[in-house]
Amino acid sequence: MSDDASFSLDDLHSGFGTRAVHAGQQPDPATGAVMTPIYQTSTYAQAAPGDHKGHEYSRVSNPTRTALEGNLAGLEGAKHGIAFSSGVAGIDAIMKSLRPGDHVVATDDLYGGTYRLLEQVFEPLDIHTTFVDMSDPDRVEAAFTENTKLLWVETPTNPLMRVVDIETLCEMAHGHDVEVAVDNTFASPYLQQPIALGADMVLHSATKYLGGHSDLILGAVCTDSDEWAEKLRFQVKSTGASPGPMDAFLTLRGTKTLHLRMERQCENARHLATMLDDHSKVGRVRYPGLPSHPGHELAKNQMSDFGGMISFELANDDMEKALTILDEVEVFTLAESLGGVESLIEHPASMTHASIPADEREKIGLSDSLIRLSVGVETIDNLEADLRRALDQV
Ligand SMILES: *Cc1c(COP(=O)(O)O)cnc(C)c1O
């Protein structure tokens, strides 16, 4: 095989599952340990000032974190991965690389913490954001000003599950010298690869699908740009947005099974979305895998499957009934967050998206009875029976 001139060792590592298990990692050179150790140290011995083995101080870099960064870059098909203490620390670092007077255009339906950061932290620092519904690229272009520097895309959106056309928006934005960051938390790199579609940066809350077990907080940015990588590493070093080695290790442990978990989560979510769509007590079901979803065709092109997140409204938009369902479920756990092996249920209007004012929520169509599910890997019959039983109570 190695006689074949076209053969490259990279071919052996080309599959997503192989990269998930191996990218960024090798057996520990000191001991042969197959798993990257948790390097629980703040500092590193130097033979003489400046003569070290690649690490000086763990705010700046740590070997467990470096392995994780290589792994995440491998999964996103990017040159660089930079890990942060949380997803919002990654967003914060990107925004801090802007200057007063700069303008951002962001999805109007997005993670509540991103909205809070842009509105309450960066707006007073004279970095302004316009929020637009990105299902129509023309509306995005109309929001650009001469100061627009960054387009912030989330897709599928949270919690309304709209699908945004990454490739079209990247082309349009680059025509205006605007860079594009995509929050890929909901899809994960297994289902969607924004860099290949033209994005300059990909943001992850690794707290969600990458970690996958609801036992850590960590964020990451992946990019092909040397300049952005340098700016973001400077931010980590200067502002201390560094994740600890234990959380880096747990994320690395999680990514090894990302493809397996995601496959089951997509399968379970597809089943539940279809069941809810046929249920008389349920109003609109928002899941890109349903052929009736307005973004279904786009999602089919842009993603390799439709993900594990579902939102649905109740018939008549009755909030009291929505709260009863949250109270009645037994297998689903009432909690914020998403992407873990366990199924979660939540009420965006009073939980994850409470930081978005009521009139804004109404404007974007985030209704009071909206329920969001993060579908886990439990046995599907039990998940279905749990939801059916809860719906019978209202
Ligand atoms: C959770 C989340 C974040 C923030 O990540 P943290 O790790 O909680 O800081 C950002 N974007 C999306 C889509 C999220 O779900």
The ligand as an SDF file (V2000), in Angstrom:
LIG
                    3D

 15 15  0  0  0  0  0  0  0  0999 V2000
  -24.0530   26.8110   26.3490 C   0  0  0  0  0  0  0  0  0  0  0  0
  -23.8590   27.5630   25.1030 C   0  0  0  0  0  0  0  0  0  0  0  0
  -22.9030   28.5810   25.0220 C   0  0  0  0  0  0  0  0  0  0  0  0
  -22.0720   29.0160   26.2220 C   0  0  0  0  0  0  0  0  0  0  0  0
  -21.2050   28.0090   26.6440 O   0  0  0  0  0  0  0  0  0  0  0  0
  -20.7250   27.8250   28.1820 P   0  0  0  0  0  0  0  0  0  0  0  0
  -19.7980   26.6570   28.0660 O   0  0  0  0  0  0  0  0  0  0  0  0
  -21.9420   27.5630   28.9890 O   0  0  0  0  0  0  0  0  0  0  0  0
  -20.0550   29.0850   28.5660 O   0  0  0  0  0  0  0  0  0  0  0  0
  -22.7340   29.2250   23.8060 C   0  0  0  0  0  0  0  0  0  0  0  0
  -23.4830   28.8930   22.7360 N   0  0  0  0  0  0  0  0  0  0  0  0
  -24.4230   27.9250   22.7820 C   0  0  0  0  0  0  0  0  0  0  0  0
  -25.2120   27.6030   21.5570 C   0  0  0  0  0  0  0  0  0  0  0  0
  -24.6380   27.2260   23.9600 C   0  0  0  0  0  0  0  0  0  0  0  0
  -25.5780   26.2790   24.0020 O   0  0  0  0  0  0  0  0  0  0  0  0
  1  2  1  0
  2  3  1  0
  2 14  2  0
  3  4  1  0
  3 10  2  0
  4  5  1  0
  5  6  1  0
  6  7  2  0
  6  8  1  0
  6  9  1  0
 10 11  1  0
 11 12  2  0
 12 13  1  0
 12 14  1  0
 14 15  1  0
M  END
$$$$
